[in-house]
Amino acid sequence: MAEDIGDGSTAEMDDYETLMSTTDAELLKTAWRNEKAAPEILQFQAQLVKRAKEQIQLMEETVEEYEESGMDPLTVSLYQMDLDRAHFLLRSYLRVRLQKVATSSFVLCIDDMEKHLQETVLSKLPDNYQSVRRQSVISEEDDMVPEPQLDTFIACKARNRFVSLRLADSERPLEMERHDVSFVLYKVIEDKIGADIDLV
C-alpha cells in the first residue's frame, strides 16, 4: 500500500511539474535558456513574447492600483518583484536574440564590405594584410568573421518522459528520460530544441 501512495505522489508531482512548465513565465525562461545556449538563432517565439508583454502591462497596472489604494507594502513589493522578474526574462530573451541577429547581419553584409574595403584600403596594404576574413597570412582560418559553431558539445535535458536520439557515430541511440542531462553535439539535436529537448 505504501508503494501505491508513492506512485500517486510521483504522478501528482509529474502533473504539477507539467503544469508549472507550461506557464508563460516558465516557457519564456525555457526559450531564453535555449536561445542563450544555442550557437545559432532559434525560431522566434512571437506569440509567447506578445503574451508576456500583455501580462507585464497588466502586472504594471495592478502594482499601480495596489500602491494607490494603500495596500500592504509587503504585498506590493512581492508583486513588484514578480513584475521585475518578468521584465528581466523578456529583456534577456530579446537581448540574446538581438546579439545573434547583429552578428548574423554582419556575416551577411561582409561581401559588400569586403569589396568596398578591397577597392579603398586593402589594395594599398602589403600582401600579407589584404584579406578581410583573415588577420594575416599566417592565420589558417577565417578568424575575422564569427560564425555559429554547430559542431560544439552542449548540455541538454529531455523535456518529455522519454527521448531517443540517433547519434552519428553510434549504432545505439542515446536514450534520455525526463530531466536527464547529457552532453551531445548541437547539430544532433538542433531540430528537437523546444519540442523534445531543452538546453541547459
Contacts in CASP RR format, 6 or more apart in sequence:
PFRMAT RR
TARGET T0000
AUTHOR 0000-0000-0000
METHOD contacts of the structure
MODEL  1
MAEDIGDGSTAEMDDYETLMSTTDAELLKTAWRNEKAAPEILQFQAQLVK
RAKEQIQLMEETVEEYEESGMDPLTVSLYQMDLDRAHFLLRSYLRVRLQK
VATSSFVLCIDDMEKHLQETVLSKLPDNYQSVRRQSVISEEDDMVPEPQL
DTFIACKARNRFVSLRLADSERPLEMERHDVSFVLYKVIEDKIGADIDLV
20 26 0 8 1.000
21 27 0 8 1.000
21 30 0 8 1.000
24 48 0 8 1.000
24 51 0 8 1.000
24 52 0 8 1.000
24 55 0 8 1.000
25 52 0 8 1.000
25 85 0 8 1.000
25 86 0 8 1.000
25 89 0 8 1.000
27 45 0 8 1.000
27 48 0 8 1.000
28 45 0 8 1.000
28 48 0 8 1.000
28 49 0 8 1.000
28 52 0 8 1.000
28 86 0 8 1.000
28 89 0 8 1.000
28 90 0 8 1.000
28 93 0 8 1.000
29 89 0 8 1.000
30 194 0 8 1.000
30 198 0 8 1.000
31 42 0 8 1.000
31 45 0 8 1.000
31 48 0 8 1.000
31 93 0 8 1.000
31 194 0 8 1.000
32 89 0 8 1.000
32 92 0 8 1.000
32 93 0 8 1.000
32 96 0 8 1.000
33 198 0 8 1.000
33 199 0 8 1.000
33 200 0 8 1.000
34 42 0 8 1.000
34 193 0 8 1.000
34 194 0 8 1.000
34 198 0 8 1.000
34 199 0 8 1.000
35 41 0 8 1.000
35 42 0 8 1.000
35 93 0 8 1.000
35 96 0 8 1.000
35 97 0 8 1.000
35 100 0 8 1.000
36 92 0 8 1.000
36 96 0 8 1.000
36 199 0 8 1.000
37 154 0 8 1.000
37 155 0 8 1.000
37 199 0 8 1.000
37 200 0 8 1.000
38 154 0 8 1.000
38 186 0 8 1.000
38 190 0 8 1.000
38 193 0 8 1.000
38 199 0 8 1.000
39 148 0 8 1.000
39 149 0 8 1.000
39 150 0 8 1.000
39 152 0 8 1.000
39 154 0 8 1.000
39 186 0 8 1.000
40 100 0 8 1.000
40 148 0 8 1.000
40 150 0 8 1.000
40 190 0 8 1.000
41 97 0 8 1.000
41 100 0 8 1.000
41 101 0 8 1.000
41 104 0 8 1.000
42 193 0 8 1.000
44 97 0 8 1.000
45 93 0 8 1.000
49 90 0 8 1.000
49 93 0 8 1.000
49 94 0 8 1.000
52 86 0 8 1.000
52 89 0 8 1.000
52 90 0 8 1.000
53 90 0 8 1.000
55 86 0 8 1.000
56 83 0 8 1.000
56 86 0 8 1.000
56 87 0 8 1.000
56 90 0 8 1.000
59 79 0 8 1.000
59 82 0 8 1.000
59 83 0 8 1.000
59 86 0 8 1.000
60 83 0 8 1.000
62 79 0 8 1.000
63 76 0 8 1.000
63 79 0 8 1.000
63 80 0 8 1.000
63 83 0 8 1.000
66 75 0 8 1.000
66 76 0 8 1.000
66 79 0 8 1.000
67 76 0 8 1.000
103 146 0 8 1.000
106 145 0 8 1.000
106 146 0 8 1.000
107 145 0 8 1.000
107 146 0 8 1.000
107 147 0 8 1.000
110 132 0 8 1.000
110 133 0 8 1.000
110 145 0 8 1.000
113 132 0 8 1.000
114 132 0 8 1.000
114 133 0 8 1.000
117 132 0 8 1.000
118 130 0 8 1.000
118 132 0 8 1.000
122 129 0 8 1.000
122 130 0 8 1.000
122 131 0 8 1.000
122 132 0 8 1.000
123 130 0 8 1.000
127 137 0 8 1.000
128 136 0 8 1.000
128 137 0 8 1.000
129 136 0 8 1.000
129 137 0 8 1.000
131 137 0 8 1.000
131 144 0 8 1.000
132 144 0 8 1.000
133 142 0 8 1.000
133 143 0 8 1.000
133 144 0 8 1.000
133 145 0 8 1.000
134 141 0 8 1.000
134 142 0 8 1.000
134 143 0 8 1.000
134 144 0 8 1.000
135 143 0 8 1.000
135 144 0 8 1.000
149 186 0 8 1.000
150 185 0 8 1.000
150 186 0 8 1.000
150 187 0 8 1.000
150 190 0 8 1.000
151 185 0 8 1.000
151 186 0 8 1.000
151 187 0 8 1.000
152 185 0 8 1.000
152 186 0 8 1.000
153 183 0 8 1.000
153 184 0 8 1.000
153 185 0 8 1.000
153 186 0 8 1.000
154 183 0 8 1.000
154 184 0 8 1.000
154 185 0 8 1.000
154 186 0 8 1.000
154 189 0 8 1.000
154 199 0 8 1.000
155 181 0 8 1.000
155 182 0 8 1.000
155 183 0 8 1.000
155 199 0 8 1.000
155 200 0 8 1.000
156 181 0 8 1.000
156 182 0 8 1.000
156 183 0 8 1.000
156 184 0 8 1.000
156 189 0 8 1.000
156 193 0 8 1.000
156 197 0 8 1.000
156 198 0 8 1.000
156 199 0 8 1.000
156 200 0 8 1.000
157 176 0 8 1.000
157 179 0 8 1.000
157 180 0 8 1.000
157 181 0 8 1.000
157 182 0 8 1.000
157 197 0 8 1.000
157 198 0 8 1.000
157 200 0 8 1.000
158 176 0 8 1.000
158 177 0 8 1.000
158 178 0 8 1.000
158 179 0 8 1.000
158 180 0 8 1.000
158 196 0 8 1.000
158 197 0 8 1.000
159 178 0 8 1.000
159 194 0 8 1.000
159 195 0 8 1.000
159 196 0 8 1.000
159 197 0 8 1.000
159 198 0 8 1.000
160 178 0 8 1.000
160 196 0 8 1.000
161 177 0 8 1.000
161 178 0 8 1.000
162 175 0 8 1.000
162 176 0 8 1.000
162 177 0 8 1.000
162 178 0 8 1.000
163 175 0 8 1.000
163 176 0 8 1.000
163 177 0 8 1.000
163 192 0 8 1.000
163 196 0 8 1.000
163 197 0 8 1.000
164 173 0 8 1.000
164 174 0 8 1.000
164 175 0 8 1.000
164 176 0 8 1.000
165 173 0 8 1.000
165 174 0 8 1.000
165 175 0 8 1.000
165 176 0 8 1.000
165 184 0 8 1.000
165 188 0 8 1.000
165 189 0 8 1.000
165 192 0 8 1.000
166 173 0 8 1.000
166 188 0 8 1.000
167 173 0 8 1.000
167 174 0 8 1.000
167 184 0 8 1.000
167 188 0 8 1.000
168 185 0 8 1.000
168 188 0 8 1.000
174 182 0 8 1.000
174 184 0 8 1.000
176 182 0 8 1.000
181 200 0 8 1.000
189 197 0 8 1.000
193 199 0 8 1.000
END
